[in-house]
Amino acid sequence: MSSVGREGRTGVELLSALLLMLLSGCSSMDVLVPSKITALNGTNVRISCTFTSCYKIDLSKFHMNWTYKVADNESEAEVMFMTYDRKKGMIQLTTVQFDERVEFTGNLEKNDLSITLSNIQPEDTGYYFCHVLNPPDRIHGKGTIYVNVVNELPPPRDSTIAVAIGASVGGALALLILSMVVIKCLRRHRKQELTSEEKMEEEGKLEAEAVAEEGTK
């Protein structure tokens, strides 16, 4: 899925979560993230994370952090690479993995905790976790995103389907046109045969009439 598609889907999920929150009396919080992101090697990738809460953010009590875990090593602990500091705001923690390639690109006023990872590498493939606690909410929210870094992006699914449908329709249309041409040719050939037969019949009548006239003389 494209970044536009992911953001559009996140917006719908956020709206649904807000509606559910209103209908349920606002008894919990939800963390909204894409389940999977496929990223092209060497590009900048935005990893989105938003949350809903019954309460506005109180920066004196708010907690959040981003952590990372290698995909093929379940025993390895999560490594924290970004957190919120009540005095400094959002800060990137020093890690060998990302080497200052992570930037906070969200908006706390909109409950947006998204980040952007620059020059993403195959080694960055893995699970990314968005943690958030917004007191007086007692629930610790956590969103999990699997990021897969590839050297070549697959063609968009919609385009493939469109090409397949176009090819099918085009083939059917070509077959229909060919059938119509064949039918038209057969009709024309039949008409020509009938015309030839009628002409021969007419010529036969004329010859018979000529013979009859010759006999009377």
Solvent accessible surface area in square Angstrom, and as a share of the most:
residue,aa,sasa,rsa
1,M,146,0.65
2,S,73,0.47
3,S,57,0.37
4,V,119,0.69
5,G,30,0.28
6,R,29,0.11
7,E,89,0.40
8,G,42,0.40
9,R,130,0.48
10,T,13,0.08
11,G,38,0.37
12,V,100,0.57
13,E,57,0.26
14,L,49,0.24
15,L,125,0.62
16,S,62,0.40
17,A,10,0.08
18,L,66,0.33
19,L,102,0.51
20,L,115,0.57
21,M,26,0.12
22,L,132,0.66
23,L,139,0.69
24,S,64,0.41
25,G,61,0.58
26,C,36,0.22
27,S,92,0.60
28,S,46,0.30
29,M,12,0.05
30,D,56,0.29
31,V,28,0.16
32,L,24,0.12
33,V,27,0.15
34,P,16,0.10
35,S,81,0.52
36,K,108,0.46
37,I,2,0.01
38,T,48,0.28
39,A,4,0.03
40,L,60,0.30
41,N,55,0.28
42,G,42,0.40
43,T,51,0.30
44,N,106,0.54
45,V,12,0.07
46,R,79,0.29
47,I,0,0.00
48,S,12,0.08
49,C,0,0.00
50,T,16,0.09
51,F,1,0.00
52,T,2,0.01
53,S,13,0.08
54,C,37,0.22
55,Y,101,0.38
56,K,185,0.79
57,I,36,0.18
58,D,58,0.30
59,L,89,0.44
60,S,68,0.44
61,K,106,0.45
62,F,2,0.01
63,H,83,0.37
64,M,4,0.02
65,N,33,0.17
66,W,0,0.00
67,T,9,0.05
68,Y,7,0.03
69,K,44,0.18
70,V,45,0.26
71,A,32,0.25
72,D,131,0.68
73,N,58,0.30
74,E,153,0.69
75,S,109,0.70
76,E,64,0.29
77,A,77,0.60
78,E,64,0.29
79,V,61,0.35
80,M,82,0.37
81,F,1,0.00
82,M,4,0.02
83,T,27,0.16
84,Y,26,0.10
85,D,46,0.24
86,R,133,0.49
87,K,193,0.82
88,K,156,0.66
89,G,20,0.19
90,M,40,0.18
91,I,51,0.26
92,Q,53,0.24
93,L,55,0.27
94,T,140,0.81
95,T,20,0.12
96,V,153,0.88
97,Q,57,0.25
98,F,1,0.00
99,D,103,0.53
100,E,148,0.66
101,R,45,0.16
102,V,10,0.06
103,E,107,0.48
104,F,47,0.20
105,T,51,0.29
106,G,19,0.19
107,N,58,0.30
108,L,35,0.18
109,E,165,0.74
110,K,148,0.63
111,N,37,0.19
112,D,24,0.12
113,L,0,0.00
114,S,0,0.00
115,I,1,0.00
116,T,24,0.14
117,L,1,0.00
118,S,40,0.25
119,N,75,0.38
120,I,0,0.00
121,Q,55,0.24
122,P,61,0.38
123,E,123,0.55
124,D,1,0.01
125,T,30,0.17
126,G,0,0.00
127,Y,81,0.31
128,Y,2,0.01
129,F,18,0.07
130,C,0,0.00
131,H,19,0.08
132,V,1,0.00
133,L,50,0.25
134,N,0,0.00
135,P,29,0.18
136,P,87,0.54
137,D,14,0.08
138,R,233,0.85
139,I,81,0.41
140,H,105,0.47
141,G,8,0.07
142,K,97,0.41
143,G,4,0.04
144,T,61,0.35
145,I,0,0.00
146,Y,56,0.21
147,V,0,0.00
148,N,42,0.22
149,V,14,0.08
150,V,36,0.21
151,N,121,0.62
152,E,144,0.64
153,L,86,0.43
154,P,94,0.59
155,P,102,0.64
156,P,89,0.56
157,R,192,0.70
158,D,113,0.59
159,S,55,0.35
160,T,73,0.42
161,I,86,0.44
162,A,60,0.47
163,V,106,0.61
164,A,56,0.43
165,I,101,0.51
166,G,42,0.40
167,A,69,0.53
168,S,76,0.49
169,V,92,0.53
170,G,36,0.35
171,G,43,0.42
172,A,63,0.49
173,L,99,0.49
174,A,60,0.47
175,L,118,0.59
176,L,100,0.50
177,I,92,0.47
178,L,107,0.53
179,S,46,0.29
180,M,117,0.52
181,V,76,0.44
182,V,71,0.41
183,I,84,0.42
184,K,126,0.53
185,C,73,0.44
186,L,113,0.56
187,R,174,0.64
188,R,139,0.51
189,H,105,0.47
190,R,134,0.49
191,K,144,0.61
192,Q,105,0.47
193,E,66,0.30
194,L,74,0.37
195,T,76,0.44
196,S,58,0.38
197,E,97,0.43
198,E,115,0.52
199,K,128,0.54
200,M,136,0.61
201,E,104,0.47
202,E,91,0.41
203,E,82,0.37
204,G,36,0.35
205,K,108,0.46
206,L,100,0.50
207,E,116,0.52
208,A,64,0.49
209,E,100,0.45
210,A,56,0.43
211,V,109,0.63
212,A,62,0.48
213,E,109,0.49
214,E,120,0.54
215,G,64,0.62
216,T,117,0.68
217,K,194,0.82
